[in-house]
Amino acid sequence: MTHRHDTERAASLLRSYKTRLTSPEEKDLRENVEKVSSILSSPLFHALLAEWAVEVSPGQILASYLPGMDGTSYRCWT
């Protein structure tokens, strides 16, 4: 089960990663990272997790929004 701490950490990592996306070619990726980060940080997302006890990892969420990411590795954020 995904815990609030896990999603907050994922959102924080995404915000950090987004600051390194500076080239014009990375504009779409930067926008998608911002969207996912906002979703993970939203009260609605946390309420849905609590209500339905969704068993999904932050990596699975990332993989569904960011093309080319398998959601299992955070290498690009370290």
Secondary structure, 3 states (H helix, E strand, C coil): CCCHHHHHHHHHHHHHHHHCCCCHHHHHHHHHHHHHHHHHHCHHHHHHHHHHCCCCCHHHHHHHHCCCCCCCCCHHHC
